Amino acid sequence: MAGDVITRLASATLLAAALAGLPAPAVAAGGYTPEQVCGSGFHRVALGTRPVADQTNTVRGQVHLLYNAYIGEHCVVTIKSDFVGTPTSTTATLLVQNIAFAAPLEYKDPGNFKYYAGPVKANAHGKCVSFQGTISSPGSAIRASGGWGSFGDCGRQPRRQRAIR
């Protein structure tokens, strides 16, 4: 029932955008957007949408890095475009750079999911982040991956609330 409501809302949004002459928001298979999965206040980071592709360069989905400036959190979600509706091994991983010579902090959501993995959220004040996503086929014959191979989007700080006087 919740899926029907989301599908109807996505259809209504696309129709409203078309009637207004505006570009339609990106809606993945299953009707989910990264902003819906991560929640209110999260926006995509520049170059933070990467294909999740297999060894033949066939794109099986997208992995997204988002940021909420108000609370200072990053969010990662992997949304499938293949094997949608079938539970397959899918992961969303957020890595936060740690102090010198220490392994990065890893936040991960692995599992057998029908539509997406995540949201994976972490506070990374003044630190660089990296992100990865994987999608496997039923039976794991195909394994696709994508994301950033290095750290970036460094030093983001949350917006400070103004004191009420």
C-alpha positions in Angstrom: 0.0 0.0 0.0 2.8 2.4 0.8 4.4 1.6 -2.5 1.2 2.5 -4.3 1.1 5.8 -2.5 4.7 6.6 -3.5 4.1 5.5 -7.1 1.1 7.8 -7.3 3.0 10.7 -5.7 5.9 10.2 -8.1 3.5 10.2 -11.1 1.7 13.3 -9.8 5.1 15.1 -9.4 6.1 14.2 -12.9 2.8 15.4 -14.3 3.0 18.7 -12.4 6.5 19.3 -13.6 5.6 18.5 -17.2 2.6 20.8 -17.1 4.7 23.6 -15.5 7.4 23.2 -18.2 9.9 22.3 -15.5 12.4 19.4 -15.7 11.1 16.3 -14.0 13.0 15.2 -10.9 15.1 12.0 -11.3 13.0 9.1 -10.1 14.6 5.6 -10.1 12.9 2.3 -10.7 10.6 1.6 -7.9 9.8 5.3 -7.6 12.5 6.2 -5.0 14.8 9.3 -5.2 17.9 9.7 -3.1 16.4 12.7 -1.4 13.3 10.6 -0.3 15.5 7.9 1.1 17.9 10.2 3.0 15.2 12.5 4.3 14.3 16.1 4.6 17.2 18.6 4.1 19.5 16.3 2.2 20.8 17.5 -1.2 23.0 15.8 -3.7 26.7 16.7 -3.6 28.4 17.9 -6.8 29.6 14.8 -8.7 28.1 12.7 -5.9 26.0 10.5 -8.2 28.0 7.7 -9.6 27.0 4.7 -11.8 27.1 1.2 -10.2 28.4 -0.8 -13.2 29.5 -4.5 -13.7 32.6 -5.8 -15.4 31.0 -5.2 -18.8 30.2 -1.6 -17.9 26.5 -2.3 -17.8 25.0 0.1 -15.3 22.9 -1.7 -12.7 22.0 1.3 -10.6 23.4 4.5 -9.0 25.1 5.3 -5.7 24.4 8.8 -4.4 26.2 11.0 -1.8 24.0 13.7 -0.2 24.6 16.3 2.5 22.4 18.1 5.0 24.1 21.4 5.8 21.7 22.1 8.7 22.8 19.1 10.7 26.2 18.5 9.1 25.5 14.9 8.0 26.4 13.0 4.8 24.1 10.3 3.5 24.7 7.5 1.0 22.1 5.4 -0.8 22.5 2.8 -3.6 19.4 2.6 -5.8 19.0 -0.3 -8.2 17.9 0.0 -11.8 18.3 -3.7 -12.6 16.9 -6.6 -10.6 14.3 -4.2 -9.2 11.7 -5.8 -7.0 13.9 -8.9 -6.5 15.9 -9.1 -3.2 19.6 -9.1 -4.2 22.8 -8.3 -2.4 23.0 -4.5 -2.4 25.2 -2.2 -0.2 25.7 1.4 0.5 28.9 2.4 2.2 30.1 5.8 3.6 33.8 6.2 4.6 34.9 9.1 6.8 38.6 9.9 6.9 40.0 9.4 10.3 43.1 10.8 12.0 46.5 10.3 10.3 47.6 6.7 9.8 44.2 5.3 11.1 41.8 3.4 9.0 38.7 5.4 7.8 35.5 5.0 9.8 33.1 2.8 7.8 29.4 3.0 7.9 27.6 0.3 5.8 24.2 -1.1 5.0 24.6 -4.5 3.4 21.7 -6.8 2.7 19.3 -8.4 0.2 17.1 -5.5 -0.9 14.4 -5.1 -3.5 14.9 -1.4 -4.4 17.8 0.3 -2.5 20.4 0.0 0.2 20.7 2.8 2.8 20.4 5.4 4.0 23.8 5.3 5.6 24.4 8.6 7.5 27.4 10.0 9.4 28.5 13.3 10.8 31.9 14.2 9.2 32.6 17.8 10.4 35.9 18.9 8.9 36.7 15.5 7.4 36.8 14.1 3.9 34.4 11.3 2.8 34.2 8.6 0.2 31.3 6.4 -0.8 30.6 3.1 -2.5 27.7 1.1 -3.7 27.4 -2.5 -4.9 24.6 -4.4 -6.6 24.6 -8.2 -7.3 22.3 -10.2 -9.5 20.2 -13.0 -8.1 22.6 -15.8 -7.4 25.5 -13.3 -7.4 26.7 -14.1 -10.9 27.0 -10.4 -11.6 28.6 -7.9 -9.2 28.5 -4.2 -10.0 30.2 -1.5 -8.0 30.7 2.3 -8.1 31.5 5.4 -6.1 34.5 7.5 -5.3 37.9 5.9 -5.2 39.4 8.7 -3.2 38.2 11.1 -0.4 36.5 14.4 -1.2 33.8 16.8 -0.1 36.1 17.8 2.7 35.5 20.3 5.5 31.8 20.7 5.4 30.4 22.4 8.5 26.7 22.6 9.5 24.9 25.9 9.4 24.9 27.4 12.9 21.5 28.3 14.4 21.1 31.9 15.3 20.5 32.6 19.0 17.0 33.7 19.8 17.0 37.1 21.6 
